[in-house]
Amino acid sequence: MKNIELIPLSSLCKHFEIEMSFFTDLQKHGLIQMRIVEKEYFIEEDAIDEIEKIIRLNKDLEINLQGIDAIFNLLTRIKSLENENQNLKNRLRLFDEF
């Protein structure tokens, strides 16, 4: 079984110089999931890359959370379509061999 590393949200706030409310807004939009352990909020270590992308989109490009949500939904859809396209190519390759 995989061990899940949790990072305290307070340390992320300090590291990225962001208010806690930003992370709660991210959770409200469904962009991240926070865990509560002994009255403290944590983020899974696997989510750090996504959080860094979200922060860059928000700070550098000044995209609001609704826009970020739309971008992430589109990226998920693109990934799904790429997988479907690859599966169809593989199936066609099988027919070409006959």
URQUIDA-V63644 format. One record per helix or strand of 3 or more residues. SS is the DSSP state (H for helix, E for strand). FROM is the first residue (numbers start at 1). TO is the last residue. If there is no record, write none. Layout:
((SS/FROM/TO) (SS/FROM/TO))
//
This chain:
((E/6/8) (H/9/16) (H/20/28) (E/34/37) (E/40/44) (H/45/59) (H/65/97))
//
